[in-house]
Amino acid sequence: MSTVLLREVPVDSVVHRLWAGTKMIAAFLISLLLMFLPSWPVLGVMIGFLVVIWVLARLPLGALPRLPWWFWGLVVLGGLINAPIGTKAVLGYAQVFVFGMVLVAASFLIAYTTPMGEVAPALAKLGAPLRKLRLPVDEWAVVVALTLRGLPLLLDEIRVLRAARKLRPKDDLLHRAADNPLIDILTACMAVSTRRAGELGEAITARGGTGMLTAHPSAPTRRDAVALGVVIAVCAGAIALSVAL
């Protein structure tokens, strides 16, 4: 996988300067459209739109995650399983796969163009109306932000643990038969995650608590209104194209 997975790519572009909440609303609109109208014309328009956004964000091709061979093997296997049912089943399977990849690509674009420190304030501002229902909006925003920030660290720890395990001396056949690499790595990851969670909690407490994570000034500007207008226009155009065809 790419080393920048779920991390911001520090490039100055118009997409990077957009408010984090604007990107989340845009991704929500795209997912909502694809959920109710996952036709091929709509998928094609959304793919083209995401490619344009990628170019405007000036992201390098190296930021794209390199999926392992077995993933593509499973995708082909799924197509072969649906093949005996008929062409319609294969096209439906391909449609679902492309739908999922579009949503993943939109999520990656948000991660690559948004500093993690802006996620919690944006979520807190977007969820402000829910405070009238006495819902813990700030706490939810903090949980999401810390999860997004901690996931790349956990992936790095898994890579280190796998590399360290490969350097271990080879045991005899009896120990090798009883060895379970998946259990070993998961156990080590749980221990590392617990330790890092404690350290992160202490650091947050020393800096004023979780309220400081959502207190960062965050608000949309005129360019965000223009960006949302473009997203709405693209979604409307995709619907019109789908209806026309």
URRA-V499392 format. One record per residue. SS is DSSP state (2 for helix, 1 for strand, 0 for the rest). PSI is psi in whole degrees, -180 to 180 (NA if undefined). Layout:
{{SS;PSI} {SS;PSI}}
This chain:
{{0;159} {0;145} {0;-10} {0;17} {0;124} {0;22} {0;152} {0;136} {0;111} {0;82} {0;138} {0;114} {0;168} {0;-31} {0;-39} {0;-31} {0;-6} {0;153} {0;142} {2;-37} {2;-33} {2;-42} {2;-38} {2;-41} {2;-41} {2;-44} {2;-37} {2;-42} {2;-41} {2;-46} {2;-37} {2;-42} {2;-46} {2;-26} {2;-39} {2;-18} {0;70} {0;50} {0;164} {2;-40} {2;-41} {2;-42} {2;-41} {2;-42} {2;-42} {2;-38} {2;-46} {2;-40} {2;-42} {2;-35} {2;-42} {2;-43} {2;-41} {2;-42} {2;-44} {2;-32} {0;-9} {0;41} {0;139} {0;155} {2;-24} {2;-16} {2;-17} {0;133} {0;136} {0;102} {0;144} {0;163} {2;-35} {2;-25} {2;-48} {2;-30} {2;-40} {2;-35} {2;-45} {2;-39} {2;-40} {2;-39} {2;-40} {2;-34} {2;-37} {2;-14} {2;-44} {0;-23} {0;-35} {0;170} {2;-36} {2;-38} {2;-40} {2;-42} {2;-39} {2;-41} {2;-44} {2;-36} {2;-44} {2;-41} {2;-46} {2;-39} {2;-48} {2;-41} {2;-35} {2;-43} {2;-40} {2;-41} {2;-40} {2;-39} {2;-42} {2;-38} {2;-39} {2;-45} {2;-38} {2;-21} {2;8} {0;123} {0;140} {0;-26} {2;-15} {2;-7} {2;-50} {2;-47} {2;-39} {2;-44} {2;-40} {2;-39} {2;-40} {2;-32} {0;11} {2;-39} {2;-26} {2;-15} {2;-26} {2;-23} {2;8} {0;37} {0;144} {0;71} {2;-46} {2;-41} {2;-41} {2;-41} {2;-40} {2;-42} {2;-45} {2;-44} {2;-43} {2;-34} {2;-46} {2;-35} {2;-32} {2;-23} {2;-45} {2;-36} {2;-40} {2;-39} {2;-40} {2;-40} {2;-39} {2;-41} {2;-42} {2;-42} {2;-39} {2;-42} {2;-41} {2;-36} {2;-34} {2;-24} {0;-6} {0;146} {0;147} {0;129} {0;174} {0;176} {2;-34} {2;-47} {2;-34} {2;-34} {2;-34} {2;-4} {0;139} {0;100} {2;-34} {2;-45} {2;-41} {2;-46} {2;-42} {2;-41} {2;-45} {2;-39} {2;-39} {2;-41} {2;-44} {2;-41} {2;-40} {2;-42} {2;-44} {2;-36} {2;-40} {2;-44} {2;-40} {2;-39} {2;-41} {2;-40} {2;-40} {2;-42} {2;-40} {2;-22} {0;14} {0;5} {0;178} {0;-20} {2;-26} {2;-23} {2;-28} {2;1} {0;-4} {0;131} {0;125} {0;122} {0;149} {0;158} {0;-172} {2;-37} {2;-29} {2;-38} {2;-41} {2;-42} {2;-43} {2;-36} {2;-41} {2;-43} {2;-44} {2;-41} {2;-41} {2;-42} {2;-42} {2;-40} {2;-38} {2;-40} {2;-44} {2;-41} {2;-41} {2;-40} {2;-40} {2;-34} {0;NA}}
